Amino acid sequence: MFDYSLLHWTTFLTAAVLLNLSPGPDIAFILGQTAKGGRKSGFAAMFGIWTGRSGMC
């Protein structure tokens, strides 16, 4: 029914690895806050995300 070649599996594996290595919106926000306001702002953003996510588990 489906005929998967090595090219299909290589493309899939490459896409999966790149998606797993790319930073998410949380990291982008933390880096943005750090660049804009310095290390203190970056840690505040990180702490805010951590405390906001703790209730989701």
PDB file of N, H, CA, C and O in Angstrom:
ATOM      1  N   MET A   1       0.823  -1.187   0.000  1.00  0.00           N
ATOM      2  CA  MET A   1       0.000   0.000   0.000  1.00  0.00           C
ATOM      3  C   MET A   1       0.872   1.258   0.000  1.00  0.00           C
ATOM      4  O   MET A   1       0.790   2.078  -0.914  1.00  0.00           O
ATOM      5  N   PHE A   2       1.704   1.400   1.027  1.00  0.00           N
ATOM      6  H   PHE A   2       1.770   0.733   1.770  1.00  0.00           H
ATOM      7  CA  PHE A   2       2.626   2.528   1.085  1.00  0.00           C
ATOM      8  C   PHE A   2       4.029   2.027   0.777  1.00  0.00           C
ATOM      9  O   PHE A   2       4.475   1.020   1.327  1.00  0.00           O
ATOM     10  N   ASP A   3       4.706   2.724  -0.088  1.00  0.00           N
ATOM     11  H   ASP A   3       4.344   3.542  -0.535  1.00  0.00           H
ATOM     12  CA  ASP A   3       6.054   2.315  -0.462  1.00  0.00           C
ATOM     13  C   ASP A   3       7.026   3.404  -0.007  1.00  0.00           C
ATOM     14  O   ASP A   3       7.249   4.385  -0.717  1.00  0.00           O
ATOM     15  N   TYR A   4       7.597   3.222   1.177  1.00  0.00           N
ATOM     16  H   TYR A   4       7.416   2.425   1.753  1.00  0.00           H
ATOM     17  CA  TYR A   4       8.512   4.203   1.728  1.00  0.00           C
ATOM     18  C   TYR A   4       9.943   3.853   1.339  1.00  0.00           C
ATOM     19  O   TYR A   4      10.395   2.725   1.536  1.00  0.00           O
ATOM     20  N   SER A   5      10.633   4.812   0.797  1.00  0.00           N
ATOM     21  H   SER A   5      10.266   5.729   0.637  1.00  0.00           H
ATOM     22  CA  SER A   5      12.026   4.589   0.414  1.00  0.00           C
ATOM     23  C   SER A   5      12.939   5.208   1.474  1.00  0.00           C
ATOM     24  O   SER A   5      12.474   5.816   2.439  1.00  0.00           O
ATOM     25  N   LEU A   6      14.203   5.046   1.279  1.00  0.00           N
ATOM     26  H   LEU A   6      14.580   4.553   0.495  1.00  0.00           H
ATOM     27  CA  LEU A   6      15.185   5.623   2.193  1.00  0.00           C
ATOM     28  C   LEU A   6      15.088   7.146   2.207  1.00  0.00           C
ATOM     29  O   LEU A   6      15.300   7.772   3.246  1.00  0.00           O
ATOM     30  N   LEU A   7      14.771   7.737   1.073  1.00  0.00           N
ATOM     31  H   LEU A   7      14.599   7.229   0.229  1.00  0.00           H
ATOM     32  CA  LEU A   7      14.619   9.190   1.000  1.00  0.00           C
ATOM     33  C   LEU A   7      13.478   9.679   1.898  1.00  0.00           C
ATOM     34  O   LEU A   7      13.613  10.713   2.551  1.00  0.00           O
ATOM     35  N   HIS A   8      12.365   8.954   1.939  1.00  0.00           N
ATOM     36  H   HIS A   8      12.256   8.113   1.409  1.00  0.00           H
ATOM     37  CA  HIS A   8      11.250   9.334   2.806  1.00  0.00           C
ATOM     38  C   HIS A   8      11.655   9.282   4.274  1.00  0.00           C
ATOM     39  O   HIS A   8      11.377  10.211   5.032  1.00  0.00           O
ATOM     40  N   TRP A   9      12.311   8.194   4.674  1.00  0.00           N
ATOM     41  H   TRP A   9      12.536   7.439   4.059  1.00  0.00           H
ATOM     42  CA  TRP A   9      12.717   8.048   6.070  1.00  0.00           C
ATOM     43  C   TRP A   9      13.781   9.078   6.458  1.00  0.00           C
ATOM     44  O   TRP A   9      13.766   9.587   7.579  1.00  0.00           O
ATOM     45  N   THR A  10      14.685   9.383   5.560  1.00  0.00           N
ATOM     46  H   THR A  10      14.697   8.970   4.649  1.00  0.00           H
ATOM     47  CA  THR A  10      15.715  10.386   5.834  1.00  0.00           C
ATOM     48  C   THR A  10      15.093  11.771   5.988  1.00  0.00           C
ATOM     49  O   THR A  10      15.477  12.531   6.876  1.00  0.00           O
ATOM     50  N   THR A  11      14.142  12.093   5.135  1.00  0.00           N
ATOM     51  H   THR A  11      13.829  11.475   4.414  1.00  0.00           H
ATOM     52  CA  THR A  11      13.453  13.378   5.235  1.00  0.00           C
ATOM     53  C   THR A  11      12.681  13.483   6.539  1.00  0.00           C
ATOM     54  O   THR A  11      12.729  14.512   7.214  1.00  0.00           O
ATOM     55  N   PHE A  12      11.971  12.425   6.893  1.00  0.00           N
ATOM     56  H   PHE A  12      11.932  11.590   6.345  1.00  0.00           H
ATOM     57  CA  PHE A  12      11.219  12.413   8.142  1.00  0.00           C
ATOM     58  C   PHE A  12      12.136  12.557   9.353  1.00  0.00           C
ATOM     59  O   PHE A  12      11.851  13.342  10.258  1.00  0.00           O
ATOM     60  N   LEU A  13      13.224  11.811   9.373  1.00  0.00           N
ATOM     61  H   LEU A  13      13.455  11.173   8.638  1.00  0.00           H
ATOM     62  CA  LEU A  13      14.153  11.870  10.502  1.00  0.00           C
ATOM     63  C   LEU A  13      14.782  13.256  10.617  1.00  0.00           C
ATOM     64  O   LEU A  13      14.927  13.776  11.723  1.00  0.00           O
ATOM     65  N   THR A  14      15.152  13.855   9.500  1.00  0.00           N
ATOM     66  H   THR A  14      15.034  13.433   8.601  1.00  0.00           H
ATOM     67  CA  THR A  14      15.727  15.206   9.515  1.00  0.00           C
ATOM     68  C   THR A  14      14.737  16.217  10.069  1.00  0.00           C
ATOM     69  O   THR A  14      15.100  17.052  10.898  1.00  0.00           O
ATOM     70  N   ALA A  15      13.486  16.150   9.616  1.00  0.00           N
ATOM     71  H   ALA A  15      13.192  15.473   8.942  1.00  0.00           H
ATOM     72  CA  ALA A  15      12.464  17.072  10.107  1.00  0.00           C
ATOM     73  C   ALA A  15      12.204  16.866  11.598  1.00  0.00           C
ATOM     74  O   ALA A  15      12.043  17.838  12.335  1.00  0.00           O
ATOM     75  N   ALA A  16      12.162  15.617  12.045  1.00  0.00           N
ATOM     76  H   ALA A  16      12.293  14.827  11.446  1.00  0.00           H
ATOM     77  CA  ALA A  16      11.922  15.328  13.460  1.00  0.00           C
ATOM     78  C   ALA A  16      13.042  15.867  14.339  1.00  0.00           C
ATOM     79  O   ALA A  16      12.781  16.437  15.398  1.00  0.00           O
ATOM     80  N   VAL A  17      14.275  15.691  13.911  1.00  0.00           N
ATOM     81  H   VAL A  17      14.487  15.228  13.051  1.00  0.00           H
ATOM     82  CA  VAL A  17      15.424  16.186  14.691  1.00  0.00           C
ATOM     83  C   VAL A  17      15.420  17.709  14.746  1.00  0.00           C
ATOM     84  O   VAL A  17      15.633  18.290  15.811  1.00  0.00           O
ATOM     85  N   LEU A  18      15.182  18.357  13.619  1.00  0.00           N
ATOM     86  H   LEU A  18      15.010  17.885  12.754  1.00  0.00           H
ATOM     87  CA  LEU A  18      15.175  19.824  13.597  1.00  0.00           C
ATOM     88  C   LEU A  18      14.050  20.402  14.451  1.00  0.00           C
ATOM     89  O   LEU A  18      14.245  21.414  15.125  1.00  0.00           O
ATOM     90  N   LEU A  19      12.889  19.779  14.430  1.00  0.00           N
ATOM     91  H   LEU A  19      12.730  18.958  13.883  1.00  0.00           H
ATOM     92  CA  LEU A  19      11.780  20.268  15.257  1.00  0.00           C
ATOM     93  C   LEU A  19      12.065  20.081  16.742  1.00  0.00           C
ATOM     94  O   LEU A  19      11.663  20.915  17.553  1.00  0.00           O
ATOM     95  N   ASN A  20      12.741  19.018  17.105  1.00  0.00           N
ATOM     96  H   ASN A  20      13.067  18.341  16.446  1.00  0.00           H
ATOM     97  CA  ASN A  20      13.063  18.793  18.514  1.00  0.00           C
ATOM     98  C   ASN A  20      14.187  19.696  19.005  1.00  0.00           C
ATOM     99  O   ASN A  20      14.248  20.007  20.195  1.00  0.00           O
ATOM    100  N   LEU A  21      15.074  20.121  18.114  1.00  0.00           N
ATOM    101  H   LEU A  21      15.024  19.869  17.148  1.00  0.00           H
ATOM    102  CA  LEU A  21      16.177  20.981  18.528  1.00  0.00           C
ATOM    103  C   LEU A  21      15.816  22.468  18.528  1.00  0.00           C
ATOM    104  O   LEU A  21      16.505  23.268  19.161  1.00  0.00           O
ATOM    105  N   SER A  22      14.764  22.839  17.838  1.00  0.00           N
ATOM    106  H   SER A  22      14.204  22.189  17.324  1.00  0.00           H
ATOM    107  CA  SER A  22      14.408  24.257  17.757  1.00  0.00           C
ATOM    108  C   SER A  22      13.811  24.736  19.078  1.00  0.00           C
ATOM    109  O   SER A  22      13.041  24.014  19.711  1.00  0.00           O
ATOM    110  N   PRO A  23      14.165  25.951  19.494  1.00  0.00           N
ATOM    111  CA  PRO A  23      13.641  26.460  20.759  1.00  0.00           C
ATOM    112  C   PRO A  23      12.163  26.811  20.634  1.00  0.00           C
ATOM    113  O   PRO A  23      11.688  27.207  19.569  1.00  0.00           O
ATOM    114  N   GLY A  24      11.467  26.660  21.715  1.00  0.00           N
ATOM    115  H   GLY A  24      11.853  26.338  22.580  1.00  0.00           H
ATOM    116  CA  GLY A  24      10.046  26.975  21.735  1.00  0.00           C
ATOM    117  C   GLY A  24       9.798  28.428  22.085  1.00  0.00           C
ATOM    118  O   GLY A  24      10.744  29.199  22.243  1.00  0.00           O
ATOM    119  N   PRO A  25       8.543  28.809  22.208  1.00  0.00           N
ATOM    120  CA  PRO A  25       8.213  30.196  22.505  1.00  0.00           C
ATOM    121  C   PRO A  25       8.684  30.645  23.893  1.00  0.00           C
ATOM    122  O   PRO A  25       8.969  31.826  24.091  1.00  0.00           O
ATOM    123  N   ASP A  26       8.767  29.726  24.847  1.00  0.00           N
ATOM    124  H   ASP A  26       8.535  28.767  24.686  1.00  0.00           H
ATOM    125  CA  ASP A  26       9.244  30.092  26.181  1.00  0.00           C
ATOM    126  C   ASP A  26      10.699  30.563  26.137  1.00  0.00           C
ATOM    127  O   ASP A  26      11.052  31.588  26.720  1.00  0.00           O
ATOM    128  N   ILE A  27      11.528  29.798  25.440  1.00  0.00           N
ATOM    129  H   ILE A  27      11.242  28.965  24.967  1.00  0.00           H
ATOM    130  CA  ILE A  27      12.941  30.156  25.346  1.00  0.00           C
ATOM    131  C   ILE A  27      13.106  31.457  24.577  1.00  0.00           C
ATOM    132  O   ILE A  27      13.933  32.294  24.939  1.00  0.00           O
ATOM    133  N   ALA A  28      12.323  31.631  23.518  1.00  0.00           N
ATOM    134  H   ALA A  28      11.651  30.951  23.224  1.00  0.00           H
ATOM    135  CA  ALA A  28      12.400  32.875  22.752  1.00  0.00           C
ATOM    136  C   ALA A  28      12.013  34.071  23.625  1.00  0.00           C
ATOM    137  O   ALA A  28      12.634  35.130  23.532  1.00  0.00           O
ATOM    138  N   PHE A  29      10.999  33.910  24.465  1.00  0.00           N
ATOM    139  H   PHE A  29      10.495  33.049  24.540  1.00  0.00           H
ATOM    140  CA  PHE A  29      10.594  34.989  25.368  1.00  0.00           C
ATOM    141  C   PHE A  29      11.688  35.292  26.387  1.00  0.00           C
ATOM    142  O   PHE A  29      11.997  36.457  26.637  1.00  0.00           O
ATOM    143  N   ILE A  30      12.270  34.260  26.970  1.00  0.00           N
ATOM    144  H   ILE A  30      12.019  33.314  26.766  1.00  0.00           H
ATOM    145  CA  ILE A  30      13.329  34.457  27.965  1.00  0.00           C
ATOM    146  C   ILE A  30      14.528  35.153  27.329  1.00  0.00           C
ATOM    147  O   ILE A  30      15.082  36.086  27.910  1.00  0.00           O
ATOM    148  N   LEU A  31      14.930  34.712  26.150  1.00  0.00           N
ATOM    149  H   LEU A  31      14.480  33.954  25.677  1.00  0.00           H
ATOM    150  CA  LEU A  31      16.062  35.347  25.473  1.00  0.00           C
ATOM    151  C   LEU A  31      15.759  36.801  25.114  1.00  0.00           C
ATOM    152  O   LEU A  31      16.632  37.663  25.218  1.00  0.00           O
ATOM    153  N   GLY A  32      14.531  37.071  24.695  1.00  0.00           N
ATOM    154  H   GLY A  32      13.822  36.370  24.611  1.00  0.00           H
ATOM    155  CA  GLY A  32      14.144  38.441  24.380  1.00  0.00           C
ATOM    156  C   GLY A  32      14.184  39.342  25.604  1.00  0.00           C
ATOM    157  O   GLY A  32      14.668  40.471  25.535  1.00  0.00           O
ATOM    158  N   GLN A  33      13.680  38.848  26.710  1.00  0.00           N
ATOM    159  H   GLN A  33      13.287  37.930  26.766  1.00  0.00           H
ATOM    160  CA  GLN A  33      13.694  39.631  27.947  1.00  0.00           C
ATOM    161  C   GLN A  33      15.119  39.848  28.446  1.00  0.00           C
ATOM    162  O   GLN A  33      15.447  40.916  28.962  1.00  0.00           O
ATOM    163  N   THR A  34      15.960  38.831  28.288  1.00  0.00           N
ATOM    164  H   THR A  34      15.693  37.964  27.868  1.00  0.00           H
ATOM    165  CA  THR A  34      17.356  38.964  28.691  1.00  0.00           C
ATOM    166  C   THR A  34      18.073  39.996  27.833  1.00  0.00           C
ATOM    167  O   THR A  34      18.832  40.818  28.347  1.00  0.00           O
ATOM    168  N   ALA A  35      17.833  39.956  26.529  1.00  0.00           N
ATOM    169  H   ALA A  35      17.216  39.289  26.111  1.00  0.00           H
ATOM    170  CA  ALA A  35      18.480  40.920  25.631  1.00  0.00           C
ATOM    171  C   ALA A  35      17.982  42.337  25.889  1.00  0.00           C
ATOM    172  O   ALA A  35      18.745  43.295  25.772  1.00  0.00           O
ATOM    173  N   LYS A  36      16.729  42.471  26.232  1.00  0.00           N
ATOM    174  H   LYS A  36      16.109  41.692  26.326  1.00  0.00           H
ATOM    175  CA  LYS A  36      16.142  43.796  26.439  1.00  0.00           C
ATOM    176  C   LYS A  36      16.495  44.378  27.813  1.00  0.00           C
ATOM    177  O   LYS A  36      16.809  45.562  27.928  1.00  0.00           O
ATOM    178  N   GLY A  37      16.442  43.530  28.859  1.00  0.00           N
ATOM    179  H   GLY A  37      16.188  42.567  28.766  1.00  0.00           H
ATOM    180  CA  GLY A  37      16.595  44.063  30.205  1.00  0.00           C
ATOM    181  C   GLY A  37      17.743  43.512  31.012  1.00  0.00           C
ATOM    182  O   GLY A  37      17.926  43.904  32.165  1.00  0.00           O
ATOM    183  N   GLY A  38      18.521  42.616  30.442  1.00  0.00           N
ATOM    184  H   GLY A  38      18.373  42.298  29.506  1.00  0.00           H
ATOM    185  CA  GLY A  38      19.660  42.073  31.165  1.00  0.00           C
ATOM    186  C   GLY A  38      19.342  40.760  31.863  1.00  0.00           C
ATOM    187  O   GLY A  38      18.251  40.204  31.741  1.00  0.00           O
ATOM    188  N   ARG A  39      20.335  40.294  32.596  1.00  0.00           N
ATOM    189  H   ARG A  39      21.222  40.746  32.695  1.00  0.00           H
ATOM    190  CA  ARG A  39      20.243  38.992  33.257  1.00  0.00           C
ATOM    191  C   ARG A  39      19.113  38.939  34.284  1.00  0.00           C
ATOM    192  O   ARG A  39      18.431  37.922  34.410  1.00  0.00           O
ATOM    193  N   LYS A  40      18.921  40.015  35.002  1.00  0.00           N
ATOM    194  H   LYS A  40      19.475  40.841  34.899  1.00  0.00           H
ATOM    195  CA  LYS A  40      17.872  40.046  36.023  1.00  0.00           C
ATOM    196  C   LYS A  40      16.486  39.872  35.402  1.00  0.00           C
ATOM    197  O   LYS A  40      15.653  39.139  35.935  1.00  0.00           O
ATOM    198  N   SER A  41      16.244  40.534  34.297  1.00  0.00           N
ATOM    199  H   SER A  41      16.921  41.129  33.865  1.00  0.00           H
ATOM    200  CA  SER A  41      14.956  40.393  33.599  1.00  0.00           C
ATOM    201  C   SER A  41      14.797  38.984  33.028  1.00  0.00           C
ATOM    202  O   SER A  41      13.697  38.430  33.033  1.00  0.00           O
ATOM    203  N   GLY A  42      15.881  38.414  32.544  1.00  0.00           N
ATOM    204  H   GLY A  42      16.774  38.864  32.541  1.00  0.00           H
ATOM    205  CA  GLY A  42      15.830  37.055  32.029  1.00  0.00           C
ATOM    206  C   GLY A  42      15.471  36.044  33.098  1.00  0.00           C
ATOM    207  O   GLY A  42      14.660  35.148  32.863  1.00  0.00           O
ATOM    208  N   PHE A  43      16.070  36.183  34.275  1.00  0.00           N
ATOM    209  H   PHE A  43      16.729  36.911  34.466  1.00  0.00           H
ATOM    210  CA  PHE A  43      15.735  35.281  35.373  1.00  0.00           C
ATOM    211  C   PHE A  43      14.304  35.496  35.852  1.00  0.00           C
ATOM    212  O   PHE A  43      13.627  34.538  36.225  1.00  0.00           O
ATOM    213  N   ALA A  44      13.837  36.737  35.845  1.00  0.00           N
ATOM    214  H   ALA A  44      14.386  37.515  35.541  1.00  0.00           H
ATOM    215  CA  ALA A  44      12.445  36.998  36.232  1.00  0.00           C
ATOM    216  C   ALA A  44      11.480  36.348  35.249  1.00  0.00           C
ATOM    217  O   ALA A  44      10.471  35.775  35.660  1.00  0.00           O
ATOM    218  N   ALA A  45      11.776  36.432  33.967  1.00  0.00           N
ATOM    219  H   ALA A  45      12.596  36.897  33.633  1.00  0.00           H
ATOM    220  CA  ALA A  45      10.931  35.795  32.955  1.00  0.00           C
ATOM    221  C   ALA A  45      10.957  34.281  33.115  1.00  0.00           C
ATOM    222  O   ALA A  45       9.916  33.630  33.027  1.00  0.00           O
ATOM    223  N   MET A  46      12.138  33.715  33.350  1.00  0.00           N
ATOM    224  H   MET A  46      12.984  34.243  33.422  1.00  0.00           H
ATOM    225  CA  MET A  46      12.271  32.273  33.535  1.00  0.00           C
ATOM    226  C   MET A  46      11.486  31.819  34.762  1.00  0.00           C
ATOM    227  O   MET A  46      10.776  30.814  34.707  1.00  0.00           O
ATOM    228  N   PHE A  47      11.609  32.545  35.857  1.00  0.00           N
ATOM    229  H   PHE A  47      12.186  33.361  35.902  1.00  0.00           H
ATOM    230  CA  PHE A  47      10.897  32.188  37.076  1.00  0.00           C
ATOM    231  C   PHE A  47       9.388  32.296  36.870  1.00  0.00           C
ATOM    232  O   PHE A  47       8.633  31.455  37.357  1.00  0.00           O
ATOM    233  N   GLY A  48       8.951  33.318  36.157  1.00  0.00           N
ATOM    234  H   GLY A  48       9.564  34.001  35.761  1.00  0.00           H
ATOM    235  CA  GLY A  48       7.525  33.472  35.871  1.00  0.00           C
ATOM    236  C   GLY A  48       6.966  32.322  35.051  1.00  0.00           C
ATOM    237  O   GLY A  48       5.859  31.849  35.306  1.00  0.00           O
ATOM    238  N   ILE A  49       7.734  31.875  34.067  1.00  0.00           N
ATOM    239  H   ILE A  49       8.633  32.260  33.860  1.00  0.00           H
ATOM    240  CA  ILE A  49       7.286  30.746  33.250  1.00  0.00           C
ATOM    241  C   ILE A  49       7.262  29.477  34.080  1.00  0.00           C
ATOM    242  O   ILE A  49       6.325  28.686  33.975  1.00  0.00           O
ATOM    243  N   TRP A  50       8.272  29.275  34.897  1.00  0.00           N
ATOM    244  H   TRP A  50       9.033  29.918  34.982  1.00  0.00           H
ATOM    245  CA  TRP A  50       8.306  28.071  35.739  1.00  0.00           C
ATOM    246  C   TRP A  50       7.137  28.043  36.710  1.00  0.00           C
ATOM    247  O   TRP A  50       6.503  27.001  36.875  1.00  0.00           O
ATOM    248  N   THR A  51       6.840  29.152  37.348  1.00  0.00           N
ATOM    249  H   THR A  51       7.355  29.999  37.214  1.00  0.00           H
ATOM    250  CA  THR A  51       5.741  29.151  38.316  1.00  0.00           C
ATOM    251  C   THR A  51       4.386  29.031  37.612  1.00  0.00           C
ATOM    252  O   THR A  51       3.459  28.434  38.158  1.00  0.00           O
ATOM    253  N   GLY A  52       4.269  29.581  36.435  1.00  0.00           N
ATOM    254  H   GLY A  52       5.023  30.066  35.991  1.00  0.00           H
ATOM    255  CA  GLY A  52       3.023  29.463  35.695  1.00  0.00           C
ATOM    256  C   GLY A  52       2.768  28.059  35.170  1.00  0.00           C
ATOM    257  O   GLY A  52       1.618  27.639  35.040  1.00  0.00           O
ATOM    258  N   ARG A  53       3.828  27.343  34.873  1.00  0.00           N
ATOM    259  H   ARG A  53       4.762  27.684  34.978  1.00  0.00           H
ATOM    260  CA  ARG A  53       3.701  25.993  34.337  1.00  0.00           C
ATOM    261  C   ARG A  53       3.570  24.933  35.428  1.00  0.00           C
ATOM    262  O   ARG A  53       3.190  23.801  35.132  1.00  0.00           O
ATOM    263  N   SER A  54       3.871  25.266  36.663  1.00  0.00           N
ATOM    264  H   SER A  54       4.180  26.186  36.904  1.00  0.00           H
ATOM    265  CA  SER A  54       3.883  24.242  37.709  1.00  0.00           C
ATOM    266  C   SER A  54       2.496  23.651  37.957  1.00  0.00           C
ATOM    267  O   SER A  54       2.390  22.502  38.385  1.00  0.00           O
ATOM    268  N   GLY A  55       1.441  24.404  37.701  1.00  0.00           N
ATOM    269  H   GLY A  55       1.527  25.338  37.353  1.00  0.00           H
ATOM    270  CA  GLY A  55       0.097  23.892  37.934  1.00  0.00           C
ATOM    271  C   GLY A  55      -0.456  23.076  36.771  1.00  0.00           C
ATOM    272  O   GLY A  55      -1.549  22.520  36.880  1.00  0.00           O
ATOM    273  N   MET A  56       0.287  22.990  35.643  1.00  0.00           N
ATOM    274  H   MET A  56       1.175  23.441  35.554  1.00  0.00           H
ATOM    275  CA  MET A  56      -0.227  22.285  34.479  1.00  0.00           C
ATOM    276  C   MET A  56       0.060  20.789  34.503  1.00  0.00           C
ATOM    277  O   MET A  56      -0.498  20.047  33.694  1.00  0.00           O
ATOM    278  N   CYS A  57       0.912  20.333  35.406  1.00  0.00           N
ATOM    279  H   CYS A  57       1.365  20.936  36.063  1.00  0.00           H
ATOM    280  CA  CYS A  57       1.308  18.915  35.403  1.00  0.00           C
ATOM    281  C   CYS A  57       0.260  18.015  35.933  1.00  0.00           C
ATOM    282  O   CYS A  57       0.458  16.801  35.988  1.00  0.00           O
TER     283      CYS A  57
END
